[in-house]
Amino acid sequence: MASISQTVTAHRPRVFTGRNSLLDRYFYFAMSLVSAAVVASGFGPTLSEKLLHPAVAPPRILWFHGAIFSSWIVFLILQSALVRTRNVKWHRLIGWAGAGIAAVMIPLGFATGIAMIHFEMYQLHQSGRYSFLAVPFFDITVFAVCIALAIWWRKNPELHRRLIFIGTCAILVAAFARIDHAFLRQHNLAYLGADLLIALGVGRDLLVSRRVHSVYRVALPLYVVLQSFVIYLAVIRPEWWVRIAQAIVG
C-alpha cells in the first residue's frame, strides 16, 4: 500500500514549484488571459462614450488602432494555447502573422499617439497635453524593441516568450490608466500595473527554477528607470521636451 501511495504522489503534478509544474506550464497562457481582462476592464466601460457615441468624434485612426491592438491580444492567447497543446508547427507558422500585426502596430501606435494629442489640444481644448506624447511613444518603443528581439531569438523559447510578455505588458499601460475607480488610476500609477505583471514573471521563475532569467534581470530595472524619466517628461513638462513634442504634433 505504501508503494502505491508513493507512486500516486510522485505522479501528482506540482502546482507552484519545479519544472513541469502547473505554474511552469500554464503561467504565460494565464497571463495572456489576464492581458485580455486588463484591456476589457480599461477600455470596455468607455467604449461607447469615447468611440461609438462620442460627443466629439475622435480621429478615425483610433478605430484602426483599437482593431490592431485587439488583434494582438487575440494572437497572444492563440499562440499561448498552441504552445500548451504542443502544436509547435502551427505556433511557428502563425507567429509570422503576429510579426505582421506587430509591424503594423508600431507605426500605427506612433501615429495614433500624435493624432490623439492633436485631437485633445485642438478639438477638446485640453491644455498642456504636448508633454504627454512621451508616454505613448515610450510604450510603443518598448513594445517594438521587445518584439524585434523576440523575433530574432524565436528559436530560443526561454528568451522569446519572456520578451513577448514584457512587450505586451508595456502596451497594457494605456488600459491600466483607464480602469475606473482603481488605485492605479487615482494615484497616476498606471506603470505600476505593467511592473506588477512583469514581477509575476519574476516570481514564476523563482518558484519554478529557483533563479530569475536574465531577460527579467536586465529588462525590469531598465524599464522602471526609463519609466521615471518618461513620467518626468509628461508631468514636469521641461520646456525643451514641450518644444519637441509640439513640433512633432504640429
C-alpha positions in Angstrom: 0.0 0.0 0.0 2.8 2.4 0.9 4.4 1.9 -2.5 1.1 2.6 -4.3 0.7 5.8 -2.3 4.2 6.9 -3.1 3.7 6.2 -6.8 0.5 8.3 -6.9 2.2 11.1 -5.1 5.2 11.0 -7.4 2.9 11.4 -10.5 0.7 14.1 -9.0 1.5 17.4 -10.8 3.0 20.0 -8.5 1.2 23.4 -8.6 3.8 26.1 -8.0 7.3 24.7 -7.7 9.6 22.9 -10.0 9.8 22.1 -13.7 6.6 20.7 -15.3 4.5 22.2 -12.5 1.2 23.8 -13.4 2.8 27.2 -12.9 5.6 26.3 -15.3 3.2 25.0 -18.0 0.3 27.5 -17.7 1.8 30.8 -16.5 2.2 32.5 -19.9 -1.2 31.3 -21.1 -2.8 32.6 -17.9 -1.0 35.9 -18.4 -2.5 36.2 -22.0 -5.9 35.9 -20.4 -5.0 38.5 -17.8 -3.9 40.8 -20.5 -7.3 40.4 -22.2 -9.0 41.1 -18.9 -7.0 44.3 -18.3 -7.9 45.6 -21.8 -11.6 44.8 -21.3 -11.5 46.5 -17.9 -9.7 49.5 -19.1 -11.4 50.2 -22.5 -14.7 48.3 -22.2 -16.6 50.7 -19.9 -15.7 53.8 -22.0 -16.0 52.2 -25.5 -19.5 53.7 -26.2 -18.7 57.1 -24.7 -15.3 57.6 -26.3 -15.5 55.7 -29.6 -19.0 54.5 -30.6 -21.1 57.5 -29.5 -18.7 60.3 -28.6 -19.7 64.0 -28.1 -16.8 64.9 -30.4 -15.8 62.3 -33.0 -12.2 61.1 -32.4 -9.7 60.6 -35.3 -10.5 57.6 -37.5 -7.1 56.2 -36.9 -8.3 55.4 -33.3 -10.6 52.7 -34.8 -7.7 51.1 -36.7 -5.5 51.3 -33.6 -8.2 49.6 -31.5 -8.7 46.8 -34.0 -5.0 46.0 -34.4 -4.3 46.2 -30.7 -7.2 43.8 -30.1 -5.8 41.5 -32.8 -2.5 41.3 -30.9 -4.3 40.2 -27.7 -6.2 37.5 -29.6 -3.0 36.4 -31.2 -1.3 36.2 -27.9 -4.0 34.0 -26.4 -4.0 31.8 -29.5 -0.2 31.4 -29.5 -0.1 30.6 -25.8 -2.8 28.0 -26.3 -1.0 26.4 -29.2 2.2 26.0 -27.1 0.2 24.4 -24.3 -1.4 21.9 -26.7 2.0 21.3 -28.2 1.1 22.5 -31.7 4.5 23.9 -32.2 4.3 23.8 -36.0 1.2 25.9 -36.1 2.6 28.2 -33.4 5.6 28.9 -35.6 3.5 29.4 -38.7 1.0 31.8 -37.1 3.9 33.5 -35.4 4.7 35.2 -38.7 1.2 36.6 -38.8 1.9 38.1 -35.3 5.1 39.6 -36.6 2.9 41.2 -39.3 0.5 42.6 -36.7 3.4 44.0 -34.7 4.9 45.6 -37.8 1.6 47.4 -38.3 1.1 48.2 -34.6 4.4 50.1 -34.2 4.0 52.9 -36.8 0.2 53.0 -36.1 0.9 53.4 -32.4 3.2 56.4 -33.0 0.7 57.9 -35.5 -2.2 57.4 -33.1 -0.3 59.0 -30.2 0.3 62.1 -32.3 -3.3 62.2 -33.6 -4.8 61.9 -30.2 -2.6 64.7 -28.7 -3.6 66.9 -31.6 -7.3 66.0 -31.1 -7.1 66.7 -27.4 -5.4 70.0 -27.9 -7.4 71.4 -30.8 -10.7 69.6 -30.6 -11.3 69.0 -26.9 -9.3 72.2 -26.0 -7.3 70.4 -23.3 -4.2 72.5 -22.4 -0.8 71.1 -21.6 -1.1 67.8 -23.4 2.0 68.1 -25.6 4.3 66.6 -22.9 2.1 63.5 -22.6 3.4 62.4 -26.0 6.3 60.9 -24.1 4.0 58.2 -22.7 2.6 56.5 -25.9 6.0 57.0 -27.7 7.8 55.2 -24.8 5.2 52.4 -24.6 5.3 51.6 -28.3 9.1 51.8 -28.4 9.4 49.3 -25.6 7.0 47.0 -27.4 8.9 47.4 -30.7 12.3 46.6 -29.1 10.9 43.6 -27.2 9.1 42.1 -30.2 12.1 42.7 -32.5 14.3 40.8 -30.1 11.7 38.1 -29.6 11.6 37.5 -33.4 15.4 37.5 -33.5 15.6 34.9 -30.7 12.5 33.0 -31.9 14.4 29.7 -31.7 15.1 30.2 -28.0 11.8 29.7 -26.3 13.0 30.9 -22.9 14.1 34.3 -24.3 11.3 34.5 -26.8 8.3 34.1 -24.5 9.6 36.5 -21.9 10.3 39.2 -24.4 6.8 38.8 -25.9 5.4 39.0 -22.4 7.3 42.2 -21.4 6.4 43.9 -24.7 2.7 43.1 -24.2 2.9 44.4 -20.6 4.3 47.7 -22.0 1.3 48.4 -24.2 -1.2 47.5 -21.4 -0.2 50.7 -19.6 -2.9 52.6 -21.6 -5.5 50.1 -20.4 -4.3 50.3 -16.7 -4.6 54.1 -16.9 -8.3 53.8 -17.9 -9.5 51.4 -15.2 -12.2 53.4 -13.4 -12.1 53.9 -9.7 -8.9 51.8 -9.4 -6.0 52.6 -7.2 -3.7 52.8 -10.2 -5.8 55.5 -11.9 -6.5 57.5 -8.8 -2.8 57.8 -8.0 -1.5 58.0 -11.6 0.4 54.7 -11.2 -0.5 53.1 -14.5 3.0 51.9 -15.0 2.9 50.1 -11.7 0.3 47.8 -13.3 2.7 46.7 -16.0 5.5 46.4 -13.5 3.5 44.1 -11.3 2.7 41.8 -14.2 6.3 41.6 -15.1 7.1 41.0 -11.4 4.7 38.0 -11.6 7.0 36.6 -14.3 10.0 37.1 -11.9 8.1 35.3 -9.2 7.2 32.4 -11.6 10.9 32.0 -12.4 11.8 31.8 -8.7 9.2 29.2 -7.9 9.9 27.1 -11.0 13.6 27.2 -11.4 14.9 29.0 -8.3 16.5 31.7 -10.4 15.4 34.8 -12.3 16.0 34.7 -16.1 18.5 37.2 -17.4 15.8 38.8 -19.5 13.9 39.9 -16.4 17.2 40.8 -14.5 18.1 43.3 -17.3 14.7 44.4 -18.6 12.7 45.1 -15.4 15.2 47.5 -13.7 15.9 49.3 -17.0 12.1 49.6 -17.7 11.5 51.1 -14.3 14.3 53.6 -14.6 13.1 54.7 -18.1 9.5 55.0 -16.7 10.8 57.5 -14.2 12.2 59.6 -17.0 9.1 59.4 -19.1 6.9 60.4 -16.1 9.3 63.3 -15.6 8.7 64.4 -19.2 4.9 64.0 -19.0 4.3 65.6 -15.6 7.1 68.1 -15.0 7.0 69.2 -18.7 10.5 70.5 -19.3 10.5 73.3 -21.8 12.9 71.5 -24.2 10.6 68.5 -24.4 7.4 70.5 -24.8 9.0 72.3 -27.8 10.0 68.9 -29.4 6.5 67.4 -28.8 4.8 70.5 -30.2 6.9 70.3 -33.3 6.0 66.6 -33.7 2.3 67.1 -33.1 2.1 70.2 -35.3 
